[in-house]
Amino acid sequence: MPEKVISLVLEWAYEHRDELMEDWELARANQPVKKIDPLV
């Protein structure tokens, strides 16, 4: 992937790290995950 795309993905993940961790725990428990807003 282009460096710019990787940078945007990492920025999004950093901004939503708490939501990502919550979704990770839900997924591990076979529960539906919550939607996370896209990078704007």
PyMOL commands that place a pseudoatom at each C-alpha (Angstrom):
pseudoatom trace, name=CA, resn=MET, resi=1, chain=A, elem=C, hetatm=0, pos=[0.000, 0.000, 0.000]
pseudoatom trace, name=CA, resn=PRO, resi=2, chain=A, elem=C, hetatm=0, pos=[1.150, 3.559, -0.544]
pseudoatom trace, name=CA, resn=GLU, resi=3, chain=A, elem=C, hetatm=0, pos=[2.750, 5.278, 2.433]
pseudoatom trace, name=CA, resn=LYS, resi=4, chain=A, elem=C, hetatm=0, pos=[-0.049, 7.891, 2.538]
pseudoatom trace, name=CA, resn=VAL, resi=5, chain=A, elem=C, hetatm=0, pos=[-2.694, 5.170, 2.883]
pseudoatom trace, name=CA, resn=ILE, resi=6, chain=A, elem=C, hetatm=0, pos=[-0.773, 3.486, 5.691]
pseudoatom trace, name=CA, resn=SER, resi=7, chain=A, elem=C, hetatm=0, pos=[-0.426, 6.843, 7.439]
pseudoatom trace, name=CA, resn=LEU, resi=8, chain=A, elem=C, hetatm=0, pos=[-4.194, 7.456, 7.240]
pseudoatom trace, name=CA, resn=VAL, resi=9, chain=A, elem=C, hetatm=0, pos=[-4.998, 3.971, 8.555]
pseudoatom trace, name=CA, resn=LEU, resi=10, chain=A, elem=C, hetatm=0, pos=[-2.617, 4.425, 11.488]
pseudoatom trace, name=CA, resn=GLU, resi=11, chain=A, elem=C, hetatm=0, pos=[-4.087, 7.860, 12.251]
pseudoatom trace, name=CA, resn=TRP, resi=12, chain=A, elem=C, hetatm=0, pos=[-7.608, 6.401, 12.229]
pseudoatom trace, name=CA, resn=ALA, resi=13, chain=A, elem=C, hetatm=0, pos=[-6.583, 3.485, 14.462]
pseudoatom trace, name=CA, resn=TYR, resi=14, chain=A, elem=C, hetatm=0, pos=[-4.909, 5.834, 16.941]
pseudoatom trace, name=CA, resn=GLU, resi=15, chain=A, elem=C, hetatm=0, pos=[-7.980, 8.066, 17.120]
pseudoatom trace, name=CA, resn=HIS, resi=16, chain=A, elem=C, hetatm=0, pos=[-10.273, 5.066, 17.670]
pseudoatom trace, name=CA, resn=ARG, resi=17, chain=A, elem=C, hetatm=0, pos=[-8.030, 2.828, 19.769]
pseudoatom trace, name=CA, resn=ASP, resi=18, chain=A, elem=C, hetatm=0, pos=[-10.507, 2.547, 22.669]
pseudoatom trace, name=CA, resn=GLU, resi=19, chain=A, elem=C, hetatm=0, pos=[-13.354, 1.640, 20.319]
pseudoatom trace, name=CA, resn=LEU, resi=20, chain=A, elem=C, hetatm=0, pos=[-11.133, -0.871, 18.533]
pseudoatom trace, name=CA, resn=MET, resi=21, chain=A, elem=C, hetatm=0, pos=[-10.247, -2.546, 21.831]
pseudoatom trace, name=CA, resn=GLU, resi=22, chain=A, elem=C, hetatm=0, pos=[-13.919, -2.677, 22.816]
pseudoatom trace, name=CA, resn=ASP, resi=23, chain=A, elem=C, hetatm=0, pos=[-14.813, -4.244, 19.457]
pseudoatom trace, name=CA, resn=TRP, resi=24, chain=A, elem=C, hetatm=0, pos=[-11.943, -6.706, 19.822]
pseudoatom trace, name=CA, resn=GLU, resi=25, chain=A, elem=C, hetatm=0, pos=[-13.342, -7.904, 23.148]
pseudoatom trace, name=CA, resn=LEU, resi=26, chain=A, elem=C, hetatm=0, pos=[-16.848, -8.163, 21.694]
pseudoatom trace, name=CA, resn=ALA, resi=27, chain=A, elem=C, hetatm=0, pos=[-15.544, -10.172, 18.734]
pseudoatom trace, name=CA, resn=ARG, resi=28, chain=A, elem=C, hetatm=0, pos=[-13.617, -12.512, 21.034]
pseudoatom trace, name=CA, resn=ALA, resi=29, chain=A, elem=C, hetatm=0, pos=[-16.874, -13.143, 22.915]
pseudoatom trace, name=CA, resn=ASN, resi=30, chain=A, elem=C, hetatm=0, pos=[-18.679, -13.869, 19.609]
pseudoatom trace, name=CA, resn=GLN, resi=31, chain=A, elem=C, hetatm=0, pos=[-20.785, -10.735, 20.037]
pseudoatom trace, name=CA, resn=PRO, resi=32, chain=A, elem=C, hetatm=0, pos=[-21.635, -8.257, 17.281]
pseudoatom trace, name=CA, resn=VAL, resi=33, chain=A, elem=C, hetatm=0, pos=[-19.156, -5.404, 17.016]
pseudoatom trace, name=CA, resn=LYS, resi=34, chain=A, elem=C, hetatm=0, pos=[-20.098, -1.734, 17.027]
pseudoatom trace, name=CA, resn=LYS, resi=35, chain=A, elem=C, hetatm=0, pos=[-19.633, 0.519, 14.026]
pseudoatom trace, name=CA, resn=ILE, resi=36, chain=A, elem=C, hetatm=0, pos=[-16.643, 2.865, 14.179]
pseudoatom trace, name=CA, resn=ASP, resi=37, chain=A, elem=C, hetatm=0, pos=[-16.776, 6.168, 12.311]
pseudoatom trace, name=CA, resn=PRO, resi=38, chain=A, elem=C, hetatm=0, pos=[-14.445, 6.557, 9.337]
pseudoatom trace, name=CA, resn=LEU, resi=39, chain=A, elem=C, hetatm=0, pos=[-11.576, 9.028, 9.218]
pseudoatom trace, name=CA, resn=VAL, resi=40, chain=A, elem=C, hetatm=0, pos=[-12.830, 12.431, 8.103]
for i in range(1, 40): cmd.bond("trace and resi %d" % i, "trace and resi %d" % (i + 1))
show_as sticks, trace
zoom trace
